Amino acid sequence: MPIATSPAVPQRRNVAVLALAQALFMSVQGMGASANPLAGYALLGADEKWLATAPVFAMQLGIMMATVPASLLMAVVGRRAGFSLGALLGVLGGALGCVALYRQSFALLCIASLCQGTQAAFFWYFRLAAADGSPPQLRAKAISLVMAGGVLAGLLGPQTAKWSVDWLAATFAGVYVAMACFSLAVLVLVQLLQIPGLSTADRAAGGRPMRVIARQPAYRVALASSVLGYTVMTLTMSATPLAMQACGFAFGDSATVIQAHIVAMFLPSFFSGHLIMRLGVPAVIATGAVIELCGALTNLSGVAFDHFMLANVLIGVGWNFTYVGGSTLLISTHEPAERAKVQASHDFTVYAATATAAALSGVLQAKAGWAVINLATLPLMAAVLGAALWLVARQRRAPVPAE
């Protein structure tokens, strides 16, 4: 007689595989965050330095452009095939980045970053893929555990960037080789996934129109939390290496700050799922907004190494609460048949905003200064805090169903 296997076994394995894949993916993102602005800066002429964050913008643009196609493609071919394609794009991006440094081509560096962003458009669905195979009561925990894989990335990514920056004759070229190797490792890893796809009936049904789903208060708050929380994080993180360089700090110093920032982004994932289950999503989102506000105020208080370090840690923790909270709230707003379009609309809006933030960060740093960047984040986080409190008020006014 065949022995039945528990559905919990593939679910636990999926979460473990996705957490490790998230760690490798975020290591690539960490290497890019450390190297892209400075590699771009080195390739530009004296009058073009304000374009230094263009590779960061190209990465965010790649995410924005590919987010919707990635979600819709995975609804047809499945998560494993989609993630495999994303990994191949990451290998290509790393190879092109290496060539760009040897050829001293800023345009090719931007193309490499675009490929890495397209990879990220697939890989940012790791967190939601974990929820696909989990029962409703465990989805917040599954999302947070996958996001916790980024803690390893915080230790590994920027440290690898520091080790590899001078591996090859062209400075920073070794960093892009390391990015390609990490992406190749993800390609191997995701072959272990067993995530159920949509049934034929679900794909045919399509669910409610997007305009109906988008009118839900929970969807609006989820979007506001994810979009604005991520925008603030991108705006400050992208400009941090440039601001530190302007203050006389070396690459190793800014890489260390980015390293601490990435650890802070993902370390709370070990308990943010539990906090959501205990306190509720709005409370966690509101807490994240307050923490990001504190990070901006820390940046405004000084430009010593400790200011950069503490501010980036606070902004990382606040981002985790707003993003994990927003993602958890999002999955409560749709049925399986609506999953692809709802997740695509959410992530497209998030990365359209972060692409804009990445593009503006270099311009603002060059033309207006570090203080203006941080002042610009204050009303954004105030809006997230207000949205969370608005949702709590609506939930309290909702009628209680009769027994």
N, C-alpha and C positions, 0 to 999 in steps of 0.2 A: 504494500500500500504506500503511495507517495506521501511524503511528509509535507504538510502545508507550512508555508513560511509566513511569518507575521508581517503584515504591511508596515509595522513599525521599523523593521530592519532596513528596507530600502530607504525609508524616510530619514532614519538616523544617518545612513550612509550618504544620502544626498546632501544633508546639511553639512556633514564633515567634509565631503568633497568640495562643496561650494565655498565653505569657509576657507579651505586651503587655496582654492582657485582665487578667491577674493584677496587673500594675502599676497599671492604672486602678482595679481592684477594691480593692486594698490602699490606694490613695490615699483612697478613700472610707472605708475602715476607719480609716485614720490620722486623717482629719478628724473622724470620729466619736469616736475615742479622745481627741482633743484637746479637742473641743467638748462632747460629750454630758454628762460629769459637771459641767462648769462651767455649761453652759446650764441643766441641771436644778437646780443649786445656786441660780442666780439667780432661778428661778421659784418657789422654795420659801420658806415663811415661816421665821421664826427657830427655831421648834421642830420644823421638818421637815427640817432640813439633812441629817440622817442618811440621808435617802432620795435623796441626790444621785446615787448610782450606779444608781438604778432604771432610767434609760434604757439604761445599759450592760447591766443584767440583762435588760431587754426585748429588746435586740438578741440576746443569747445565747439567750434563750427562743425567739425566732423561728427561730434556727438549729436549736435542738434539736427544735422542733415540726415543722419542714419537712424535716429531713434525710432521714428515711425516705421520705416521699412524693416528694421530689425525685429520689432514687435510683431508686425504682420507676417513676416517671413517665418518666425518661430511658431506662430499659430498654425502654420501649414506643415513645416518640416520638422518641428519639435525643437526643444531647448538644446539638446546635445549637438545637433547639426548646426544650429545657429551659433552656439558658443565656439564650435570648431572653426567656423568661418571667421569669427572675430579674432581668434588666436592667430590665424594665418595672416590677417591684416596687420596684427601687431608685429609679427616677424618681419613683414615687408617694411613697416614703418621704422623699425630699428635699423634695418639694413640701409634704407635710404638716408636716415639721419647720419650714419657713419660716413657714407659717401659724401653727403653735404659738407661735413667738416673737412674732408680731404680736398674737396673741390672749392672750398670757401664760398659755397652757394647758399645765400640766405633764402632764396626762393625754394630750393630743394629741401632745406630744413623745414620750411613751412608745409611743404607737401608731405614730408615724413610725419610731422605733427598731425596733419589732417588724417593720415592713415591710423595713427595711434588713437585719435579721437573716434574714428569709425569703429575701431576695436572696442573702445570704451562704451560705445552705444549698445553693443551686444552685452558686454560684461556687467554693466550696471543693472542688468536684469537678474543677476545672480540672486539678489536679495528676494525678489519676487518669485523666482523659480523655486526657492525654498518653501515659500508659502503655498505653491501649487500643489505639492504633495503632502501638506500638513492639515490636520483637522483644524477647524476654525479657532478653537480655544488655544491652540499652540502656534498660531501663525505669527503673532508678535514676537514670541520667543525664537521661532525659526529665523525670522528676519534679523533680529538682533544678534543671534549667534553667528550667522553668516557675516554680518558686518564686523563682528569681533575678530574675524580673520585679518582685518586691517591692522591689528596691533602688531602682528609679526611684520607687516609691511613697514610700519613706522620704524622698526629696528633695522630691517633689511634694506629697504629701498634707498634712502639717502646715504646710508653707510656704504652700500654698493657703489653709489654715485661717487662718493669720496675716494673709494679704492680704485675705481676704474677711470677716473677723470684723466689720468696720464698713462693709461695702459698702452695707448698707441701714439704714434708720432703727432697726430693732430689732436690737440687738447679737446676734451669732451667726446671724441669719437668712441672711446671705449665704453662710455655710458650707454650709447645707443646700441652697441653690441650686446651689452648686458640686458637691455630692454628686450632685444630680439630673443635672447636665450630664455628669459623668464616667460615670454609669450609662448615659446615652444613647449615649455614645461606645462603651461595651462592646457595646450592642445592635447597633450598626453593624458592629463588628469581628467578632463571632462568626458573622456570616453567611458568612465566608470559610472556616469549618471544614469538613473532609471526614473525619469519623471513622466507621469502620465500626460498624454496630450489631450486635446479637446476631442470629444466624440463627434461623429459626423453630424449628429442632430444639433449639437451645440454650435458647430461651425455654420450650419445652415440657418439656425435661428437668428443669430446676430444680436439679439437682445434689444433693449430700448435705444432710441436715438441718443446720440451724444449730448444734444441740447437738453434733454430731460435729465440725464445723469448729472450734467454740470450744474443744474439748478439746486442740487442737494447742498444744504449747508455744510455737511461733512466733507464733500468734495471740494468746496470752495476753501475751507480752512486747510485741508490737506495740501492743496495747491499753493496757498499763500505761505504755509510753513516751509514746504520743501523749496519753493522758488526763492523766497527772500532769505531764508537761512543759508541756502547754498550760494546765493549771490554775494552776500556779505563775506562768506568764507573765501570765495574765489577772488573777490576784489582785493582783500587784504593779503591773502597768501601769494597771489601773483606778483604783487608789488613789493612784498617783503624782501626778497633777495636784492632788488634794485635799491630799495631804501637803505638796507644795511650796507650795500656797497658804497652808496653816497655818504654814509657815515663812517667809512673807513674800515669796515669789517671785511674779512677774507671769505673766499668761497666756503671753506670749511666751517666758518661760523654760521653762515646762512643755511648751509646744509644741515647743521646741528639743530637749528631752530625749526626748519621744516620737518626734520625727523621727530622732534618733540611734538610738533603740531599734528603730524599724522598719527602718532601714538595716542594723543589726546582725542583725535577724531573717532577712534575705534575702541579704545579701552572701555568707555562707558557701555559699549554694547554687551558686555558681560552681565550688566544688571539693568540696562534700559528697558528690555522686554519685561522684566519683573516689575519695574516701576510702572510701566504702562498697565499691566494687569492689576496692580494694586491701587494706583492713584488715578488711572484714566489717561487717555491720550491728551486731552486739552491741558491738563496740569503739567505733563512732561514737555509739551510744546512751549507753554508759557515760561517754564523754567529755562529751557534752552534759549529763548529770546533774551531773557534777563542776563544769562551768562555771556552771550555774544555782545550785548551792550557793555558789559563790564570789560570785555576784551578790547573793544574800541576805545573806551575811556582810558585803559592802561596804555594803549599806543599813544594817546593824546597827552599822557602825563610825562613822557620823556623818550629819548632815543638811545639809552644805554642798552647793552646786550640783554640785561635782565628784563627790561621793558618789552623788547621784541619777543623774548622767550615766554614770559608770562602771558602776554597778550595772545600769542599764537596758541598756547595751551588752552586758554579760556575760549577762544573762538572755535577751536577744534571740539571741545566738549559741548559747547552750545550748538554747533552744527549737528552733532550726533543726535541730540535730543529733538531738534527741529526736523531733521531728515528721517530718522527712524520713526518718530511720531507721525510725520506726514505720510510716510509709506504705509504704516499700520492703519491709519485712518482711511487711506485710499482703498485698500482691499475690502473695506466694509461697505464701499459704495457701489460695487458691481457684482454681477453674477458671472459664472464661468464663461458663458457665451459672449459677455461684454469685455472680458479680460484684456484682449489684445488692444482694442481701441482705447479703452480707458487708461491703461498703463502707458500706451504710446502718447496720448494727449498730455498726460501728466509729465512724462519725462521730456517730451519735446519742449514744453513750456519751461521746464526747469533749465534745460541746456541752452535754449534761446536766450534766457536771462543771464546764464553764467558766461556764455560766449560774449555777450555785450559787456559784462563786467570785466572779463579778461582783456577785451579790446580797450576798454576805458582805463584800466589800471595803469598801463604804461604811459598813456597820454597824461592822465592826472598826475602821476608821479613826476613826469618831466616838466609839465607846464604849471601845475598848481601846488604840488607838494604832498608830503605824507599826511599832514594834518587834514587836508581837504578830503582825502580818501576816507579817513576814519570818521570825519564829521558826516560824510554822506551815508554811512552805514546806520547812524542813529535813528533816523525816521523809519528805515526799513524794519529794524527790529522792534520798534514801537508798534508798527503795523501788525507784525506777527503776534505780539503780546495782546493787542486789541482784538485780533481775530479769534484767538483762543478763548479769551474772556467772553466774547460774543457767542461762541458755540456753547460754552457752559451755561450762559443765561438762557439760550434757546432750549437746551436740554432740560433745564429746570422747569421751564414753562410748558414743556410737552405734556399732554394728558396721559395719565397713568391708566393702562387698560384695566377694565373691570375683571374681577376674579371670576 
